[in-house]
Amino acid sequence: AKAAPDMQAVLDALAGLGGKPIETLTPAEARRQPSAADGAKAVMAQKGMPTTPDASVTTQDIPYGSDAKQFARVYKPASAANAKGLPVVVYYHGGGWVIADVATYDAAPRAMAKALNAIVVSVEYRHAPEFKFPAQHDDAAAAYRWTLANAAAWGGNPAKIAVAGESAGGNLAVATAIYARDNRLTAPLHIVSVYPIANSSKTLPSRRDSANAKPLNGAMLPWFGYYYQTSKADAQDPRLNLVGANLRGLPPTTIINAQIDPLRSDGETLAAAMRAAGDNVEQRTFPGVTHEFFGMGTIVRGAKDANDLAVARLKAAFAMAPAKR
């Protein structure tokens, strides 16, 4: 499969930033490498587009735990500064639970807040290898509980809540919905899971056909695993191997995948497993795009289409919610 020209432009710009292969580095070195978001910004600069974040959405960083990494960046449309009862999306960033942070993944939550006129709570969490699995899942669940307790104070309606995430964060979104079900918390009205880590099988079709893809290649997956797992057995834990989890009774779900991505089959097999469990799932694999495309809606057509799908599905979920009690 070939990347569409607008996607290829981002990959070329990223290559021009001279990053080293992540799977050859230490975590500390890997965290200093340019990201796909940097490649997108370079393309935006070439096109004369503004690369500073859209000021029509404001952010505030608020701690939810005692560790320096346990905070959330709370996005809110400036026009809704004094609004009450806004819908809330809890968003989890990607990076294989080792690299990246809420700043790397600014584009998608910011665009979502604007498009939905909603509060988006972008959760930072403790990273591996400093904190190994399940610290990230524990933090994701704690941040969800904290959002339910505090959303009203920020102008949100805790009865109108959804979860979303990309890559490692796409996994956390589904795992947190499972946690909410098992602990009888307010369930999210919808899950948006973008190219999630969801299947421990090493023989999935996309592991082979996209082994040499960019910006995520097949070799990076065991590199991440080496740092976030305490033992090989962790790979089979249902929080990581979501296809093996109890998926019954989960909220309506949108799974978004990129064609040129070693994790494509994860999303496709997760959708099949969720459907088999009786869940309402829409899964779409977008052609000509790669891992990390989702936040590039201003410059990559496939990303705009994926964003539009996610927003439409979230809007419908929020519209069906009962009015504030």
Backbone hydrogen bonds, N-H to C=O, Kabsch-Sander energy under -0.5 kcal/mol:
donor,donor_aa,acceptor,acceptor_aa,energy
4,A,288,G,-2.5
7,M,4,A,-0.6
8,Q,4,A,-3.1
9,A,5,P,-2.0
10,V,6,D,-0.8
10,V,7,M,-0.5
11,L,7,M,-2.0
12,D,8,Q,-2.9
13,A,9,A,-2.1
14,L,10,V,-2.7
15,A,11,L,-2.5
16,G,12,D,-2.0
17,L,13,A,-0.6
17,L,14,L,-1.3
18,G,15,A,-1.7
19,G,14,L,-0.6
24,T,21,P,-2.1
25,L,22,I,-2.1
30,A,26,T,-3.1
31,R,27,P,-2.2
32,R,29,E,-1.4
33,Q,30,A,-1.3
38,D,35,S,-0.5
39,G,35,S,-1.7
40,A,36,A,-2.3
41,K,37,A,-2.2
42,A,38,D,-2.1
43,V,39,G,-1.8
44,M,40,A,-2.4
45,A,41,K,-2.5
46,Q,42,A,-2.2
47,K,43,V,-1.8
48,G,45,A,-1.4
49,M,44,M,-3.0
57,V,54,D,-1.4
58,T,76,K,-3.1
60,Q,74,V,-1.2
62,I,60,Q,-0.5
62,I,72,A,-2.8
64,Y,70,Q,-2.2
65,G,70,Q,-1.6
70,Q,67,D,-1.8
71,F,69,K,-1.8
72,A,62,I,-2.7
73,R,122,S,-2.9
74,V,60,Q,-3.3
74,V,72,A,-0.8
75,Y,73,R,-0.7
75,Y,120,V,-3.4
76,K,58,T,-2.3
78,A,56,S,-2.9
79,S,56,S,-0.5
80,A,77,P,-1.7
81,A,78,A,-1.5
83,A,80,A,-1.6
86,L,155,G,-3.0
88,V,160,K,-2.7
89,V,119,I,-2.7
90,V,162,A,-3.0
91,Y,89,V,-0.7
91,Y,121,V,-2.6
92,Y,164,A,-2.0
93,H,123,V,-0.7
98,V,95,G,-2.0
99,I,95,G,-2.7
105,Y,101,D,-1.8
106,D,103,A,-0.9
106,D,104,T,-0.6
110,R,106,D,-1.9
111,A,107,A,-2.4
112,M,108,A,-2.6
113,A,109,P,-2.3
114,K,110,R,-1.7
115,A,111,A,-2.8
116,L,112,M,-2.5
117,N,113,A,-0.9
118,A,113,A,-1.7
119,I,87,P,-2.6
120,V,75,Y,-1.9
121,V,89,V,-3.0
121,V,119,I,-0.5
122,S,73,R,-2.7
122,S,120,V,-0.8
123,V,91,Y,-2.8
123,V,121,V,-0.8
124,E,71,F,-2.8
128,A,97,W,-3.1
131,F,127,H,-2.1
133,F,228,Y,-3.0
135,A,132,K,-2.4
138,D,134,P,-2.8
139,D,135,A,-2.5
140,A,136,Q,-2.3
141,A,137,H,-2.2
142,A,138,D,-2.5
143,A,139,D,-2.8
144,Y,140,A,-1.6
145,R,141,A,-2.4
146,W,142,A,-2.5
147,T,143,A,-2.1
148,L,144,Y,-2.3
149,A,145,R,-1.8
150,N,146,W,-1.6
151,A,147,T,-2.5
153,A,150,N,-0.9
154,W,150,N,-0.9
154,W,151,A,-1.0
155,G,152,A,-1.4
156,G,151,A,-3.1
157,N,86,L,-3.0
160,K,157,N,-2.3
161,I,159,A,-0.6
162,A,88,V,-2.2
163,V,190,H,-2.2
164,A,90,V,-2.6
165,G,192,V,-1.5
166,E,92,Y,-1.8
167,S,194,V,-2.9
169,G,166,E,-2.6
171,N,167,S,-1.8
172,L,168,A,-1.9
173,A,169,G,-2.1
174,V,170,G,-1.3
175,A,171,N,-2.9
176,T,172,L,-2.5
177,A,173,A,-1.6
178,I,174,V,-2.1
179,Y,175,A,-2.2
180,A,176,T,-2.6
181,R,177,A,-2.2
182,D,178,I,-2.7
183,N,179,Y,-1.9
184,R,181,R,-1.1
185,L,180,A,-2.4
189,L,161,I,-3.6
191,I,252,P,-1.9
192,V,163,V,-2.3
193,S,191,I,-0.6
193,S,254,T,-2.9
194,V,165,G,-2.8
194,V,192,V,-0.6
195,Y,193,S,-0.5
195,Y,256,I,-3.9
197,I,167,S,-1.1
198,A,196,P,-0.6
207,R,204,L,-1.0
208,R,204,L,-1.0
208,R,205,P,-0.9
209,D,205,P,-2.8
210,S,206,S,-1.7
211,A,208,R,-1.3
213,A,210,S,-1.8
217,N,215,P,-0.5
218,G,211,A,-2.7
219,A,211,A,-0.5
220,M,217,N,-0.8
221,L,217,N,-0.6
221,L,218,G,-0.8
223,W,219,A,-1.1
224,F,220,M,-2.7
225,G,221,L,-2.4
226,Y,222,P,-2.6
227,Y,223,W,-1.3
227,Y,224,F,-0.6
228,Y,224,F,-2.3
229,Q,225,G,-2.5
234,D,231,S,-1.7
235,A,232,K,-1.5
236,Q,233,A,-1.6
237,D,234,D,-2.0
240,L,237,D,-1.9
241,N,237,D,-3.2
242,L,240,L,-1.6
243,V,198,A,-2.1
244,G,241,N,-2.5
245,A,242,L,-1.9
247,L,245,A,-0.9
250,L,247,L,-0.9
253,T,280,N,-2.7
254,T,191,I,-3.1
255,I,282,E,-2.6
256,I,193,S,-2.1
256,I,254,T,-0.5
257,N,284,R,-2.8
259,Q,286,F,-2.2
260,I,289,V,-2.5
261,D,259,Q,-1.2
264,R,261,D,-2.3
266,D,263,L,-0.5
267,G,263,L,-1.5
268,E,264,R,-1.9
269,T,265,S,-2.8
270,L,266,D,-2.4
271,A,267,G,-2.3
272,A,268,E,-1.8
273,A,269,T,-2.3
274,M,270,L,-2.7
275,R,271,A,-2.5
276,A,272,A,-2.3
277,A,273,A,-1.2
278,G,275,R,-1.8
279,D,274,M,-2.6
281,V,279,D,-0.8
282,E,253,T,-2.6
283,Q,281,V,-0.5
284,R,255,I,-2.4
286,F,257,N,-3.0
286,F,284,R,-0.6
289,V,286,F,-0.8
291,H,260,I,-0.9
293,F,290,T,-1.6
295,G,292,E,-0.5
296,M,293,F,-2.3
299,I,296,M,-1.9
300,V,296,M,-2.6
301,R,299,I,-0.5
303,A,300,V,-0.5
304,K,300,V,-2.0
305,D,301,R,-2.4
306,A,302,G,-2.1
307,N,303,A,-3.0
308,D,304,K,-2.7
309,L,305,D,-2.0
310,A,306,A,-2.4
311,V,307,N,-2.9
312,A,308,D,-2.5
313,R,309,L,-2.5
314,L,310,A,-2.3
315,K,311,V,-3.1
316,A,312,A,-2.2
317,A,313,R,-1.9
318,F,314,L,-2.8
319,A,315,K,-2.5
320,M,316,A,-1.5
321,A,317,A,-0.5
321,A,318,F,-0.8
